[in-house]
């Protein structure tokens, strides 16, 4: 058996089968897939890059945490194209982190259009690939936020919440266009901007519910 033009240990695989006479074919397959995953991941750690054809042929096997060989390739410097991710599948590990999440962690930035193509999947904390991008400094345009649905995480914090927390200033018209969303604690994007000393007019404060009782009385 060859993987990436490197011979696999067929004798080892056959020995696995011989040593498991009482196991079902499914259980034997699990053992073989574990061996395959370990071997391929060790090859990645040594600098080997598998082709998409190789990954598809051998099922892009996973380690015990659900990370595929492709996850490991990304962590060792490889970047897949959107077309390759569509062919391979943007698989997630046990923490919900997809290959796309790992690409973002390693410096890649997707366009909103590409995120829609591959699936703007959320990890177990509700953080989508786009959340990972924003948290790492990327700023989406308002049109892109709307295109993506301005998703919220497990606390209801949308991409626009995170952008505001990191210092981005939306115009009042943009806030209206986004619907000035509130997280699960009831905090709106406008409130975050106000706490960061964005100067709203009195009329804007009234529109976004930012007027204090003392302001109303005056």
C-alpha positions as CSV (number, residue, x, y, z in Angstrom):
1,X,0.0,0.0,0.0
2,X,1.3,3.5,-0.9
3,X,0.4,6.8,0.7
4,X,1.7,9.8,-1.0
5,X,4.2,7.6,-2.9
6,X,5.5,6.3,0.4
7,X,5.0,2.6,1.2
8,X,2.8,1.7,4.1
9,X,3.6,-1.3,6.2
10,X,1.1,-3.8,4.7
11,X,2.6,-6.6,6.8
12,X,1.8,-4.6,10.0
13,X,-1.8,-4.1,8.8
14,X,-2.1,-7.9,8.0
15,X,-0.6,-8.6,11.4
16,X,-3.3,-6.4,13.0
17,X,-5.9,-8.6,11.3
18,X,-4.3,-11.9,12.4
19,X,-4.1,-10.7,16.0
20,X,-7.8,-9.9,16.1
21,X,-9.5,-13.1,15.2
22,X,-12.4,-12.5,17.7
23,X,-13.2,-9.0,16.6
24,X,-15.8,-8.0,14.1
25,X,-14.8,-6.5,10.7
26,X,-15.9,-3.1,12.0
27,X,-13.7,-3.4,15.1
28,X,-10.8,-4.6,13.0
29,X,-11.3,-1.6,10.7
30,X,-11.2,0.7,13.6
31,X,-7.8,-0.6,14.7
32,X,-6.5,-0.3,11.1
33,X,-7.8,3.2,10.7
34,X,-6.1,4.2,14.0
35,X,-2.8,2.8,12.7
36,X,-3.4,4.6,9.4
37,X,-4.1,7.9,11.2
38,X,-1.0,7.6,13.4
39,X,1.2,6.8,10.5
40,X,-0.1,9.6,8.3
41,X,0.0,12.2,11.1
42,X,3.6,11.3,11.9
43,X,4.5,11.7,8.2
44,X,2.9,15.2,8.3
45,X,5.0,16.1,11.4
46,X,8.1,15.1,9.4
47,X,7.1,17.5,6.6
48,X,5.1,15.4,4.2
49,X,2.1,17.0,2.5
50,X,-0.6,14.7,1.2
51,X,-2.5,15.5,-1.9
52,X,-6.3,15.9,-1.8
53,X,-6.5,12.6,-3.8
54,X,-4.5,10.8,-1.1
55,X,-6.6,12.3,1.7
56,X,-9.9,11.3,0.0
57,X,-8.6,7.8,-0.9
58,X,-7.5,7.0,2.7
59,X,-10.5,8.7,4.3
60,X,-8.6,11.6,5.9
61,X,-8.4,9.6,9.2
62,X,-8.7,11.1,12.7
63,X,-6.7,11.0,15.9
64,X,-8.4,10.3,19.3
65,X,-9.5,14.0,19.5
66,X,-11.2,13.8,16.1
67,X,-8.5,15.9,14.3
68,X,-8.1,14.7,10.8
69,X,-4.8,14.4,8.9
70,X,-5.9,17.6,7.1
71,X,-6.2,19.4,10.5
72,X,-2.6,18.4,11.2
73,X,-1.4,19.5,7.8
74,X,-2.9,23.0,8.4
75,X,-1.2,23.2,11.8
76,X,2.1,22.3,10.1
77,X,1.8,25.2,7.6
78,X,-0.4,23.9,4.8
79,X,-3.3,26.0,3.5
80,X,-6.1,24.4,1.5
81,X,-8.0,26.3,-1.2
82,X,-11.8,26.7,-0.9
83,X,-12.2,24.3,-3.8
84,X,-10.1,21.7,-2.0
85,X,-12.1,22.1,1.2
86,X,-15.3,21.5,-0.8
87,X,-13.8,18.3,-2.2
88,X,-12.4,17.1,1.1
89,X,-15.2,18.3,3.4
90,X,-14.6,20.9,6.1
91,X,-14.5,18.3,8.9
92,X,-14.6,19.2,12.6
93,X,-12.9,17.6,15.6
94,X,-14.4,16.7,19.0
95,X,-14.3,20.4,19.9
96,X,-16.2,21.5,16.8
97,X,-13.1,23.0,15.3
98,X,-13.1,22.6,11.5
99,X,-10.2,22.6,9.1
100,X,-11.3,26.2,8.4
101,X,-11.1,27.2,12.0
102,X,-7.5,25.8,12.1
103,X,-6.7,27.7,8.9
104,X,-7.8,31.0,10.6
105,X,-5.8,30.2,13.7
106,X,-2.8,29.8,11.4
107,X,-3.3,33.2,9.7
108,X,-5.7,32.5,6.8
109,X,-8.6,34.8,6.2
110,X,-11.7,33.7,4.2
111,X,-14.0,36.1,2.3
112,X,-17.7,36.1,3.4
113,X,-18.5,34.4,0.1
114,X,-16.0,31.6,0.8
115,X,-17.4,31.1,4.3
116,X,-20.8,30.6,2.9
117,X,-19.5,28.1,0.4
118,X,-17.6,26.0,2.9
119,X,-20.1,26.5,5.8
120,X,-19.5,29.1,8.5
121,X,-19.5,26.3,11.1
122,X,-19.5,26.9,14.9
123,X,-17.3,25.2,17.4
124,X,-18.7,23.8,20.7
125,X,-18.6,27.4,22.2
126,X,-20.8,28.7,19.3
127,X,-17.8,30.5,17.7
128,X,-18.1,30.3,14.0
129,X,-15.1,30.5,11.6
130,X,-16.0,34.2,11.1
131,X,-15.9,34.7,14.9
132,X,-12.4,33.3,15.0
133,X,-11.5,35.8,12.2
134,X,-12.9,38.8,14.0
135,X,-11.4,37.8,17.4
136,X,-8.1,37.7,15.6
137,X,-8.4,41.2,14.2
138,X,-10.4,40.8,10.9
139,X,-13.0,43.4,10.2
140,X,-16.0,42.5,8.0
141,X,-17.9,45.1,6.1
142,X,-21.5,45.7,7.1
143,X,-22.7,44.1,3.9
144,X,-20.6,41.0,4.7
145,X,-22.0,40.8,8.2
146,X,-25.5,40.8,6.8
147,X,-24.6,38.3,4.2
148,X,-23.2,36.0,7.0
149,X,-26.2,36.6,9.2
150,X,-24.1,38.3,11.8
151,X,-24.1,35.1,13.9
152,X,-24.0,35.0,17.7
153,X,-21.9,32.7,19.9
154,X,-23.3,30.7,22.9
155,X,-23.6,34.1,24.8
156,X,-25.4,35.7,21.9
157,X,-22.4,37.9,21.1
158,X,-22.5,38.6,17.4
159,X,-19.6,39.4,15.1
160,X,-20.6,43.1,15.4
161,X,-20.4,42.8,19.2
162,X,-16.8,41.5,19.0
163,X,-15.8,44.1,16.4
164,X,-17.1,46.9,18.7
165,X,-15.3,45.4,21.7
166,X,-12.1,45.4,19.7
167,X,-12.5,49.1,18.9
168,X,-14.4,49.2,15.6
169,X,-16.9,52.1,15.3
170,X,-20.0,51.5,13.3
171,X,-21.9,54.6,12.1
172,X,-25.4,55.1,13.4
173,X,-26.8,54.2,10.0
174,X,-24.8,50.9,10.0
175,X,-26.1,50.1,13.5
176,X,-29.6,50.6,12.3
177,X,-28.9,48.4,9.2
178,X,-27.5,45.7,11.5
179,X,-30.5,46.0,13.9
180,X,-28.2,47.0,16.8
181,X,-28.4,43.4,18.1
182,X,-28.3,42.6,21.8
183,X,-26.5,39.6,23.4
184,X,-28.1,37.3,25.9
185,X,-27.2,39.7,28.7
186,X,-29.1,42.4,26.8
187,X,-26.1,44.4,25.9
188,X,-26.3,46.0,22.4
189,X,-23.6,46.9,20.0
190,X,-24.4,50.6,20.6
191,X,-23.9,50.2,24.3
192,X,-20.4,48.7,23.8
193,X,-19.5,51.6,21.5
194,X,-20.8,54.1,24.1
195,X,-18.7,52.4,26.9
196,X,-15.7,52.9,24.6
197,X,-16.5,56.7,24.4
198,X,-18.2,56.8,21.0
199,X,-20.0,60.1,21.0
200,X,-23.6,59.6,20.0
201,X,-25.9,62.6,19.6
202,X,-28.8,63.0,22.0
203,X,-31.2,61.9,19.3
204,X,-29.0,58.8,18.5
205,X,-28.9,58.0,22.2
206,X,-32.6,58.1,22.4
207,X,-32.9,55.9,19.2
208,X,-30.5,53.3,20.6
209,X,-31.9,53.3,24.1
210,X,-28.8,54.9,25.7
211,X,-30.5,57.8,27.5
212,X,-30.2,57.7,31.3
213,X,-33.1,58.9,33.4
214,X,-31.2,62.0,34.2
215,X,-30.9,62.7,30.5
216,X,-34.6,62.2,30.0
217,X,-35.4,64.6,32.9
218,X,-33.1,67.2,31.4
